[in-house]
Amino acid sequence: MPFYLEKKKKKYSIEKKIQYKNLTIATGLINITSYGYAFVNVEEFKNKIFIPKKKTNRSIEGDLVRIKLKNKKLGKKMEGEVIKIIKRNRENFIGVLKIKSNSKYGSVIVYNKTLHVNIYIPKKKLQGYHPNEKVLVRIITWPKNLKNPLGEIIKVFGKSGEHTTEVYSLLEEYGLSDEFSKEVEKEAKKIVFKKNSDKNLRRDMRNINTFTIDPLDAKDFDDALSIRKLNSNTWEIGIHIADVSYYIKEGSLLDKEAYTRANSIYFIGKSIPMLPKILSNDLCSLHPEKDKLSFSSIFNVNSKGKILKSWFGKTIIRSNRRFTYEEVQKIIEKKRGSFHKDLYTLFSFSKIFTKNRLKNGSIYLDKVEIKIHLDEKKNPSKLYLERNNEAHRLIEEFMLLANRKISEFVSLNLDGAPSKKTYIYRIHDKPDLKKIFILKKIIEPLGYSLDLKNIKKSLNCLLNNIQGKSEQNMIENLILRSMSKAKYSTNNIGHYGLSFIYYSHFTSPIRRYSDIIAHRLLNDYLTNNNESKLKSLDFYEKQAIYCSYKERLSIDAEREFSKYIQVKYIKKFIGKEFDGIITGFTDWSVFIDLLEFQTEGMVRLCDIRGDIYTLNSNNYSIMGKKKRKIYHLGDKVKVKLLDANIEKKQIILEWLDT
């Protein structure tokens, strides 16, 4: 660095220090913890400003606040107090109404992380409302002389804890909708009744054995497989995806609505589709015995699983049959049944593809899925745990193949050089080495190890070693938490978990808008449309970022609803004893996974009888002060179910180990 630049940099640094030292008032967004104290992000400071519990001054999570700084010494922990709320992050909250006869206020108890006080409703505004109703409430004012804000009820969802109430309150909480406007529905109906199509321009594959394989309760069918033998050593395998982009024209009302939603959402007992059902469940779905428009990947494959030839383009197909995963699994196991030769051949190829993928470094994480059956009244009646079977893996492998090969086709020229064409990729960054190191430290007391020099191979070895063990679910979750989150981007960095250099989402356009983007771009390249007609790279990147954001939002909503159903189901077992695995610690509590349900409950440290336990400095073990007994993450313990709070989505346990 030239001397004058270095001198200028030092001068700037000194000016910054003087600025910090003289700064007594600052603004920033406040983050309030569940314990009441808070932190404020101030642009001028590297570290967050600590706000004591009694100094938050009626602020709410995410508010833009003005703070007064107390400790301004450099290098010291900065502390402050909120002196003004510049802008509220939100005013509407969802909670449960409680009414006491001897109080002049009703109270809406808000069970979320963004508000840590109840909202008072004056009694005169409670006519027509009932205790334990779940409501949407708006904060009207927060007088200085009141500990709680005052509000008014603007919507009632129903009785707290009921299925419909929880569905619609959660949709409201996440800003989601299960209804389409009349204009969007009208546009969808016009498409259905429109007779013209481009069938004559498509590759006709209606005479080839084709079928769909989906869950029993599936309503939309994005994908189908076809297979035929070309000669003694070559098969033609088709992966056919619903041609949604043919029907949903860019810029239309339907397109704008699909983009706004970005994906379908699946709650237990209810789905919220990205497209109107007349399209998602009917016109676009690849139903059997009907001519359907698809966007296909056709591969010629030899007996060793080597792809000899690839073709991508628009097709018309006619599925012979709709299979469920259970039906295909039985056919694979017994080697007999409808289309058993075709299905078993596809299964054999899928095993080859899986083997090659793992050999290339793909991480094989096959998480257990909690399945809950609802009775006629939408109450959970049965809970069981399910892992993917061979039928699931068959479909998964062919979808991975299509997604990878399409991405490669767009991204590479015939000579293998980068094409530099715009595309939307599904990317997955390398894991945070700090998190991997923590994972290593956690599993070592359980008898497992990780080689930090060869993380992928070591993780696969670990996943294989924990199969069938009580700590399997806990370690799988820890592995997931150590990984980066997959997302969409036009900037391709590859997919770490799958070990694919090029990977996109193409195979679920009925339920993912990202796939519609991928379809449109591929079609433009296949039809040699003038690339100048494409939008800017920035346009597609913004769409990719938005799709990633909506995906995370949907996952969070689905998980929260699933937790509600699990807690409601487990409530019937209060008083019973269970085996559990320790999955986490805080300064005040121990989190325990109930093995029978794969659902997490909590024991407060102060409630553990026989000793006084405190959290060790490593944060993943506790020790008794008297007996010096240590409990680590992954240790098996005996617990009793004390309570299951549906509103808090919290399971309280009693520690029975001594």
Buried (B, 14 or more C-beta within 10 A) or exposed (E): EEEEEEEEEEEEEEEEEEEBEEBEEBBBBBBBEEEEBBBBBBEEBEEBBBBEEEBBBBBBBBBBBBBEBBEBEEEEEBBBBBEEBEEBBEEEBBBBBBBEEEEEBBBBBBBEEBBBBBBBBEBEBBEEBEEEBBBBBBBBEBEEEEEBBBBBBEBBBBBBBBBEBBBBBBBBBBEBBEEBEEEBBEBBEEBEEEEEBEEEEBBEBBEBBBBBBBEEEBBBBBBBBBBBEEEEEBBBBBBBBBBBBBBBEEEBBBBEBBBEBBBBBBBBBBBBBBBBBBBBBBBBBBBBEEEBBBBBBBBBBEEEBEEEEBBBBBBBBBBBBBBBBEBBBBBBEEEEBEBBEBBBBBBEBBBBBBEEBBEEBBBEEEBEEBEBEBEEEBBBEEBEEEEBBBBBBBBBBBBBBBBBBBBBBBBBEEEEEEEEBBBBBBBBBEBEEEBBEBBBBBBEBBEBEBEEEEBBEBBBBBBEBBEEBBBBBBBBBBBEEBBBEBBBBBEBEBBBBBBBBBBBBBBBBBBBBBBBBBBBBBBBBBEEEEEEEBEEEEEBBEBBBBBBEBBEBBEEBBEBBBBBBBBBBBBEBEEEEBBBBBBBBEEEBBBBBBBBBBBBBBBBBEBBEEBEBEBBEEBBBBBBEEEEEEBBBBBBBBBBBBBBEBBEBBBBBBBBBE
